């Protein structure tokens, strides 16, 4: 009898163990299915969904109380009681109407008289209809005519001096080289498309000649490029990012090498530096930032942690937009908690928006962040610490909390100085022309061409940051740079050019 009871007990324990193992396996499969569903949903949103991270819901009941805007809660309740229960239908929004044409555009007046005779009639007014017209761009030939004069008594000949040229005795003017460069590096037009356009305008330019012209222009800009690099790397605050670029390489097994453009942006001086490297490893930023001392703001890429996390002269900070993106992805995993974090982050961005609206200087921005953003960051940081072990590490919420909690000191550091930014969006915006360009011309022709491409994108992005017309800047620099004094070369940088040109 005792043996039978022992057998039953043993069988019962084995059954429980088997059930426990099956439950554990079932749980693991359910977690795997959940993770795969999340990845599938993320892929679908990436392919077919909206790329915007803007949220329609309000960021909590105190959202408008940050700067004491709007009415108080008590007044809101009083106003709510005064309105009728029946909702008032909203009026249909009217269109914005006819666009206004800029006043600075040249006007050409065409008077249209009535078809009938106006004899003995009195004009009582007039109706003016403005229509936007365009004159297609065209080439023309500029002729430099230099009269030659013989001095008396055979002492020599007098003749005027030609202006500096990018290509001495060459056909293209500085404006042509500037236009080729801007069309490629600002508007993403491959060279063959430009030449096809120009042939329809009556000028056939061989592709090899056009390529040589751009290279000659780059040769003239090299000293300015070296100065730009020095100016950027001597800043105290840099935003850093990287993006891929394909490069033709005969030694590569597929004939195409995957290179990377590393971007260094100075928000204070509004300069952008593109640096081409053959890989995404730490050798690029390690070489560029070997002598750098100051603040680096990045997207959390592990290379920066390995290089600068314990560096005595570098303070590593991070991008709030990247942390927010993790919680946007985690909304379906835990809607309530993910939305709580997103609401708190949205409050931080409302503080930034309000300061931009009021155009505060950096001292006032520092004070405003200390007063309004610091408490939000402190509360949210405590919440992340309390919940860091509440989710599976591989779950969307677990990953989002781990990412933010590990970097929270760097994510919060922007409140310490008003010239710092809450995120890395400014440097990421500088990548867009390159992203458009690589979709059009697909790859750089060689590693040397990729280095030139980095320089040209640096100049064009810096012009954009300073609200300059890229063509006007580049044409003017081509015309000045050869005769410009070396010690005054900084005057031609996009951040200084407008002020120097107006003198």
Buried (B, 14 or more C-beta within 10 A) or exposed (E): EEEEEEEEEEEEEEEEEEEEEEEEEEEEEEEEEBBEEBEEBBEEEEEEEEEEEEBEEEBBEEBBBBBEEEEEEEEEEEEEEEEEEEEEEEEEEEEEEEEEEEEEEEEEEEEEEEEEEEEEEEEEEEEEEEEEEEEEEEEEEEEEEEEEEEEEEEEEEEEEEEEBBBBEEBEBBBBBBBBBBBBBBBBBBBBEBBBEEBEEEEBEBEEEEBBBBBEBBBEBBEBBBEBBBEBBBEBEBBBBBBBEBBBBBEEEEEEEBBBBBBBBBBBEBBBBBBBBBBEBEBEBBEEBBEEBEBBBBBBBBEBBBEBBEEEEEBBBBBBBBBBBBBBBBBBBBBEEBBBBBBBBBBBBBBBBEBBEEEEBEEEEBBEBBEEBBEEBBEEBBEBBEEBBEEBBEEBBBBBBBBBBBBBBEBBBBBBBBBBBBBBBBBBBBBBEBBEBBBEEBEBBEBBEBBBBBBBBBBBBBBBBBBEBEBBBBBBBBBBBBEEBEEEEBBBBBBBBBEEBBEE
